[in-house]
Protein backbone atom coordinates (compact mmCIF):
# COMPACT_ATOMS: atom_id res chain seq x y z
CA UNK A 1 0.00 0.00 0.00
CA UNK A 2 1.48 3.32 -1.12
CA UNK A 3 0.20 6.76 -0.18
CA UNK A 4 1.47 10.21 -1.10
CA UNK A 5 0.94 13.83 -0.13
CA UNK A 6 1.17 17.24 -1.74
CA UNK A 7 0.97 20.51 0.19
CA UNK A 8 -0.40 23.34 -1.93
CA UNK A 9 -0.59 27.05 -1.20
CA UNK A 10 -2.55 29.05 -3.76
CA UNK A 11 -1.11 26.74 -6.39
CA UNK A 12 -2.77 27.17 -9.81
CA UNK A 13 -4.48 23.99 -10.94
CA UNK A 14 -2.53 24.00 -14.22
CA UNK A 15 0.72 23.79 -12.22
CA UNK A 16 -0.55 20.63 -10.53
CA UNK A 17 -1.81 18.93 -13.68
CA UNK A 18 1.42 17.12 -14.63
CA UNK A 19 1.90 15.73 -11.14
CA UNK A 20 -1.74 14.69 -10.75
CA UNK A 21 -1.59 12.85 -14.06
CA UNK A 22 1.55 11.01 -12.92
CA UNK A 23 -0.04 10.03 -9.61
CA UNK A 24 -3.27 8.80 -11.17
CA UNK A 25 -1.35 6.60 -13.62
CA UNK A 26 0.96 5.23 -10.89
CA UNK A 27 0.52 2.52 -8.27
CA UNK A 28 -0.06 5.14 -5.55
CA UNK A 29 -3.24 4.02 -3.79
CA UNK A 30 -4.15 7.33 -2.15
CA UNK A 31 -3.00 10.90 -2.66
CA UNK A 32 -3.70 13.43 0.07
CA UNK A 33 -3.83 16.95 -1.34
CA UNK A 34 -3.38 19.27 1.63
CA UNK A 35 -4.48 22.75 0.66
CA UNK A 36 -3.05 25.45 2.94
CA UNK A 37 -4.62 28.23 0.86
CA UNK A 38 -6.96 30.83 2.31
CA UNK A 39 -9.70 29.46 0.02
CA UNK A 40 -10.68 26.01 -1.22
CA UNK A 41 -10.40 26.68 -4.95
CA UNK A 42 -8.60 23.33 -5.43
CA UNK A 43 -11.46 21.30 -3.91
CA UNK A 44 -12.64 20.06 -7.31
CA UNK A 45 -9.29 18.31 -7.80
CA UNK A 46 -10.68 15.60 -5.53
CA UNK A 47 -13.19 14.75 -8.25
CA UNK A 48 -10.50 13.82 -10.78
CA UNK A 49 -9.89 10.40 -9.27
CA UNK A 50 -11.00 8.21 -6.38
CA UNK A 51 -7.33 8.15 -5.41
CA UNK A 52 -7.33 11.84 -4.46
CA UNK A 53 -8.40 13.01 -1.01
CA UNK A 54 -8.72 16.78 -0.69
CA UNK A 55 -8.09 18.32 2.75
CA UNK A 56 -8.37 22.06 3.33
CA UNK A 57 -6.19 23.16 6.25
CA UNK A 58 -5.11 26.28 8.07
CA UNK A 59 -1.65 27.28 6.87
CA UNK A 60 0.48 26.02 9.74
CA UNK A 61 3.44 25.18 7.55
CA UNK A 62 4.83 22.65 5.11
CA UNK A 63 5.60 20.02 7.72
CA UNK A 64 2.21 20.38 9.43
CA UNK A 65 0.46 19.84 6.11
CA UNK A 66 2.37 16.69 5.27
CA UNK A 67 1.92 15.43 8.83
CA UNK A 68 -1.85 15.55 8.36
CA UNK A 69 -1.39 13.24 5.39
CA UNK A 70 1.14 10.94 7.07
CA UNK A 71 -1.25 10.39 9.97
CA UNK A 72 -3.94 9.48 7.45
CA UNK A 73 -1.48 7.17 5.70
CA UNK A 74 -0.75 5.34 8.95
CA UNK A 75 -4.48 4.92 9.58
CA UNK A 76 -4.88 3.70 5.99
CA UNK A 77 -2.25 1.02 6.61
CA UNK A 78 0.29 2.32 4.13
CA UNK A 79 3.64 0.59 3.85
CA UNK A 80 5.26 3.48 2.00
CA UNK A 81 4.48 7.19 1.86
CA UNK A 82 5.77 9.69 -0.69
CA UNK A 83 6.21 13.39 0.11
CA UNK A 84 6.02 15.26 -3.21
CA UNK A 85 6.37 18.93 -4.13
CA UNK A 86 3.63 20.31 -6.39
CA UNK A 87 6.16 21.07 -9.15
CA UNK A 88 7.34 17.46 -9.54
CA UNK A 89 6.46 15.13 -12.43
CA UNK A 90 7.93 12.01 -14.02
CA UNK A 91 7.81 9.50 -16.85
CA UNK A 92 7.53 5.75 -16.47
CA UNK A 93 7.34 3.48 -13.46
CA UNK A 94 9.16 5.63 -10.91
CA UNK A 95 6.86 4.79 -7.98
CA UNK A 96 6.91 1.09 -8.73
CA UNK A 97 10.72 1.04 -9.04
CA UNK A 98 11.23 2.84 -5.73
CA UNK A 99 8.75 0.55 -3.96
CA UNK A 100 10.66 -2.45 -5.30
CA UNK A 101 13.89 -0.88 -4.10
CA UNK A 102 12.56 -0.59 -0.53
CA UNK A 103 11.10 -4.09 -0.76
CA UNK A 104 14.60 -5.36 -1.52
CA UNK A 105 16.43 -3.16 1.01
CA UNK A 106 14.75 -3.57 4.37
CA UNK A 107 17.47 -1.52 6.08
CA UNK A 108 16.53 1.58 4.05
CA UNK A 109 14.01 4.04 5.47
CA UNK A 110 14.18 6.73 2.78
CA UNK A 111 15.09 6.69 -0.89
CA UNK A 112 15.29 9.59 -3.33
CA UNK A 113 15.58 9.24 -7.12
CA UNK A 114 17.73 11.40 -9.36
CA UNK A 115 16.10 14.84 -9.59
CA UNK A 116 16.39 16.79 -12.84
CA UNK A 117 15.50 20.25 -14.05
CA UNK A 118 12.91 20.23 -16.85
CA UNK A 119 15.80 20.70 -19.33
CA UNK A 120 17.40 17.47 -18.09
CA UNK A 121 20.24 18.98 -16.02
CA UNK A 122 20.96 17.42 -12.63
CA UNK A 123 19.81 19.10 -9.45
CA UNK A 124 22.48 18.62 -6.80
CA UNK A 125 20.23 17.60 -3.91
CA UNK A 126 22.44 14.97 -2.23
CA UNK A 127 24.20 16.73 0.62
CA UNK A 128 26.30 16.29 3.71
CA UNK A 129 24.83 17.40 7.02
CA UNK A 130 25.34 21.17 6.89
CA UNK A 131 27.51 23.45 8.95
CA UNK A 132 26.45 27.08 9.50
CA UNK A 133 28.86 28.04 6.71
CA UNK A 134 27.02 25.76 4.28
CA UNK A 135 23.59 27.24 4.95
CA UNK A 136 24.42 30.87 5.65
CA UNK A 137 27.53 31.21 3.52
CA UNK A 138 25.83 30.24 0.27
CA UNK A 139 23.51 33.22 0.64
CA UNK A 140 25.72 35.85 2.25
CA UNK A 141 29.39 34.99 1.58
CA UNK A 142 30.75 37.64 -0.83
CA UNK A 143 33.50 35.40 -2.24
CA UNK A 144 31.53 33.56 -4.92
CA UNK A 145 34.35 31.35 -6.18
CA UNK A 146 35.08 30.15 -2.63
CA UNK A 147 31.38 29.55 -2.07
CA UNK A 148 31.16 27.54 -5.28
CA UNK A 149 33.94 25.23 -4.09
CA UNK A 150 32.30 24.84 -0.68
CA UNK A 151 28.97 24.00 -2.36
CA UNK A 152 30.54 21.44 -4.69
CA UNK A 153 31.93 19.56 -1.69
CA UNK A 154 28.76 19.95 0.38
CA UNK A 155 26.57 18.77 -2.53
CA UNK A 156 28.90 15.87 -3.39
CA UNK A 157 29.44 16.93 -7.02
CA UNK A 158 32.50 14.67 -7.27
CA UNK A 159 30.29 11.56 -7.20
CA UNK A 160 28.80 12.37 -10.59
CA UNK A 161 25.34 11.51 -9.24
CA UNK A 162 25.47 8.31 -11.30
CA UNK A 163 25.68 5.66 -8.61
CA UNK A 164 23.59 4.40 -5.72
CA UNK A 165 24.87 5.97 -2.50
CA UNK A 166 23.99 6.55 1.13
CA UNK A 167 23.62 10.29 1.74
CA UNK A 168 22.89 11.94 5.12
CA UNK A 169 20.72 14.75 3.71
CA UNK A 170 18.22 14.25 0.87
CA UNK A 171 15.80 16.82 -0.49
CA UNK A 172 12.20 17.11 0.69
CA UNK A 173 10.98 17.72 -2.87
CA UNK A 174 10.55 13.95 -3.28
CA UNK A 175 10.91 11.65 -0.27
CA UNK A 176 9.93 7.99 -0.65
CA UNK A 177 9.52 6.89 2.96
CA UNK A 178 9.06 3.62 4.85
CA UNK A 179 6.10 4.18 7.19
CA UNK A 180 7.40 1.80 9.87
CA UNK A 181 10.51 3.97 10.17
CA UNK A 182 8.38 7.10 10.53
CA UNK A 183 6.59 5.38 13.40
CA UNK A 184 9.98 5.00 15.11
CA UNK A 185 11.50 8.43 14.54
CA UNK A 186 8.38 10.58 14.32
CA UNK A 187 7.07 12.76 11.54
CA UNK A 188 8.02 16.32 10.50
CA UNK A 189 8.99 18.67 13.33
CA UNK A 190 6.34 21.37 13.08
CA UNK A 191 8.52 24.00 14.72
CA UNK A 192 9.88 24.57 11.21
CA UNK A 193 7.21 26.51 9.33
CA UNK A 194 9.00 26.07 6.01
CA UNK A 195 12.51 24.88 5.07
CA UNK A 196 14.89 22.59 7.05
CA UNK A 197 12.07 20.25 8.12
CA UNK A 198 13.19 17.77 5.44
CA UNK A 199 16.81 17.96 6.63
CA UNK A 200 15.68 17.38 10.21
CA UNK A 201 13.53 14.36 9.29
CA UNK A 202 16.19 12.87 7.01
CA UNK A 203 18.71 13.16 9.83
CA UNK A 204 16.41 11.38 12.29
CA UNK A 205 15.70 8.62 9.78
CA UNK A 206 19.44 8.24 9.23
CA UNK A 207 19.91 7.42 12.91
CA UNK A 208 17.88 4.20 12.61
CA UNK A 209 18.13 3.22 8.92
CA UNK A 210 19.80 4.06 5.63
CA UNK A 211 18.93 7.13 3.56
CA UNK A 212 19.68 6.30 -0.06
CA UNK A 213 20.06 8.03 -3.41
CA UNK A 214 18.93 5.76 -6.26
CA UNK A 215 19.72 7.25 -9.69
CA UNK A 216 18.27 4.42 -11.79
CA UNK A 217 15.00 6.37 -11.94
CA UNK A 218 14.47 10.12 -12.12
CA UNK A 219 11.85 12.82 -11.62
CA UNK A 220 11.64 16.37 -12.93
CA UNK A 221 11.46 19.34 -10.57
CA UNK A 222 10.69 22.88 -11.67
CA UNK A 223 12.87 24.22 -8.86
CA UNK A 224 12.08 27.87 -8.13
CA UNK A 225 14.39 28.68 -5.18
CA UNK A 226 11.64 30.83 -3.73
CA UNK A 227 13.68 32.21 -0.83
CA UNK A 228 16.13 33.73 -3.34
CA UNK A 229 13.31 35.82 -4.83
CA UNK A 230 10.92 36.51 -1.96
CA UNK A 231 11.93 38.30 1.26
CA UNK A 232 9.15 36.65 3.26
CA UNK A 233 10.34 33.19 2.20
CA UNK A 234 13.93 34.23 2.98
CA UNK A 235 12.79 35.12 6.51
CA UNK A 236 11.17 31.69 6.89
CA UNK A 237 14.35 30.08 5.62
CA UNK A 238 16.62 31.93 8.05
CA UNK A 239 14.32 31.24 11.01
CA UNK A 240 14.20 27.53 10.17
CA UNK A 241 17.97 27.28 9.81
CA UNK A 242 18.44 28.93 13.21
CA UNK A 243 15.98 26.46 14.75
CA UNK A 244 17.83 23.58 13.11
CA UNK A 245 21.22 24.55 14.54
CA UNK A 246 19.70 25.34 17.93
CA UNK A 247 18.35 21.79 17.95
CA UNK A 248 21.34 19.88 16.59
CA UNK A 249 24.32 22.13 17.38
CA UNK A 250 26.06 25.02 15.69
CA UNK A 251 29.83 24.52 15.88
CA UNK A 252 29.93 21.41 18.05
CA UNK A 253 27.91 18.58 16.52
CA UNK A 254 29.70 15.25 16.97
CA UNK A 255 27.02 13.29 15.14
CA UNK A 256 27.31 15.58 12.13
CA UNK A 257 31.08 15.18 12.04
CA UNK A 258 30.85 11.39 12.32
CA UNK A 259 28.06 11.00 9.77
CA UNK A 260 29.76 13.21 7.19
CA UNK A 261 33.07 11.42 7.65
CA UNK A 262 31.43 8.03 7.19
CA UNK A 263 29.68 9.23 4.06
CA UNK A 264 32.82 10.65 2.46
CA UNK A 265 34.92 7.58 3.28
CA UNK A 266 32.40 5.32 1.55
CA UNK A 267 32.08 7.55 -1.50
CA UNK A 268 35.78 8.23 -1.99
CA UNK A 269 36.95 4.63 -1.50
N, C-alpha and C positions, 0 to 999 in steps of 0.2 A: 504494500500500500504506500503510495507516494502522494504527498500533499505539497503545496507551494503557496507562497504569499507574495503579494505586491503591495507596497504602500504608496498611495497616490496623494498628491497635494495639488489641486487645481490643474491636473494633468489633462490636456486635450485628448479626447477619445481617439483622434487620428494618430496620436503618438503612442497609444497603447495597442493599436490594431495589429502590428507585426507580432508583438509578444503574445497577445491573446490567441492569434492564429496558431502560433507555435505550441502553446499550451494545449489548446483544444485537440490538435493533431497528435500530441504526445501521450505517453502512458501515465501522466499525472492524473490521479483520481479526483482530486479536489483542489481548486485554486481559490484562496481567500483574497479577495480584493479589499484591502483596508483603505478607506477613503477618508483622509484627514482634512479634506476641504471644508470650507465654511458652508457649502451647500452639498446637495446630493445629486448633482448633475450626472454622475456616472452610474446611477442606480440601474439604468436600463442595461448596462453591461451584463448584469446578472441574468438577463434573458437570452443571451447569446448561446449559452450552453448549460446543461444541468451540472457541469463540472464547477461552474463559477458560483461562489458565494459572496455576495456583496455585503460589506459591513461598514456603515458610516460611523466614524469615531471623532471624538474631540481630538484636536491636534496636540497630542502630548509627546510627540517625537517619533522618530524613525523606529527606534528600538521598541517603544511601547506598541506601535502599530503591528510590527511583526510578532511581538509577544502575544497579542490577541489571537493571531493566526496559529502560532505554535501551540498554544493551549488548546485550541480547537483541534489541531492535528493530533495531539496526544489523546484527546477524547475520542477522536475518529479511529484511533488505533494505527496511525501511520508508522511505518518502519523508517521512512526517509522523509525529510522535509527540505524544500528548496526555497531559499531566500533570493528573490530576483528583483533587480531594479526595473522600473518601468521602461527604460530605454535599451533593454536587452532583447535580442532575437537570435535565432539560429536556424541552420539547415540540418536535416537528417535526424538520426536517432541519438541525440545528445543525452537526453534523460535516461533512455534505456541503457546506454553505454556506461553512464556514471553509476546507475543502480547496480549493474553487473560488476563494476569495479568494487563497490562497497560489499557486494555479496561475496566477492572473492578475497577481500582484505578486511577481515573482521577486526583487525587492530587499528583501522582507520575510522576516525570520527567525522572528518570533513575532507571533501575533495573539491577542487576547483579546476575547471577546464582551462585551456588557453583562451585568453580574452583578446579580441581583435577590434581595432577601429573599423568602421564601415568600409574603409579603403583597403583593408586587409593587413595594415601594419599592426605589430604587436603592442599591446599595452603592458607595461612593466609593472605588474601587480603582485609579484612574488617578492616579499620583503623580509629583511631581518627584523627583529624586535627593535623599535626605534629608540634612539637617544634624543634628548632635547635638541641637539644640533640637527638631527635628521628632520624633525617636524617643524622647528622654528626657523632653522637656517635656510631651508629651501624657499621660504617666503621672504625672509628679511636679510639674508646674507648678501652684501653688495658685490662679493667676488664671484661672479657667475661661473667662471671656469672652474674654480675650486668647488663650488656647489655642484657642478655637473659631475665631477669626479666622485664626490661624496655620494651623490644620488646613484651613480652607476654601481658602486659597491653595495649600497643599501638595498637597491632593487635587483641585485644579483644579475646584472647584464652579462657577466662573463659566462654564464651557463648556456647562453644561447636560447633559453626557453624551449628547448627541443627534446628534453628528456624528463621522465617522471622523477620527481624529487620531493623530499619532505621539507616544507618551508614553514617557519614559525609564524608568519603573518600573511594571510591571504585576504583578498578584497571581499568586501561585503556586497559587491554588485551581483555576485552569483555564488552562493554558498550551498553546496549539496551536503546536507547534514544527516548524521545518524541520530534518530530520535532518542534511542537509549542512552547515548552519550549526553544529550541535552538534559535528560532526567538526572544525570549524575552531577553535571557542572552548573546547571541552571541556564536560564535563557538570557536575553540581552539585559544588560544593566541599564535601567531606565534613567539613571542620573545623567547619562549622556543624551541630550536632546537630539543631537544630530552630529555625526562624525565620531570616530574612535570607538564606537560601540562594537563594530565588527572586529577591530584589533583586540579589544578586551575579550570578546567571546572566543576568538580564535586562540588567544593565549591560554584561556582556561581549558579549552578543548585539548590543546597541546600538552597539558599537564597529565592527561589520563589516556590519550590516544594519539595517533598520528594525524597530521594535517598535511594533505598531499596535493601537489600540482600534477595534473594528468593531461598532457598536451595532445593526446591522441584524438581528442574531440575539441571543438572550439565554439565559442559564441561571439556574437558581435555586440559591441557596447558603444552607443553614441555618447561618449564621455564628455560632459560639459565643463567639469571643474568649476562648479558654481561659486565656490568661495573665492575664486580668483577674480570674479566679475561682480559679486554682490557683497556689499559691506556687511549686511545683516548676516549672511551665511558665513562670512569671514569671522564675525563675532562668535557665532555658534561653534565654528571650528576651533578657535583659540580657547574658548571656555572648555570644550571637550578635551582638548589636549592637556590643559592644566589639570583637569579632573583625572585624566589617565595617569599622569606622572605623580599626582598626589596619592593615587591608589597604589601604584606599582613601584614608585621610586624614581627620583630625578637622576642624580649622579650615581648613587649607590643602588644597584639592582643586580644582585648576584645571579638570580635566575635568568635575567636577560643576558648577562655575560656568558653564562654556561650554555644557554640555548643557542645563542648566535655562534659560539665557538663550535659546538657540535654540528650545527648546520654547515658551516664553512668547511670543516674537516671532511665531512662526507662528500660535499660537492667538489672540492678541490682534488681529493684523492681518487 
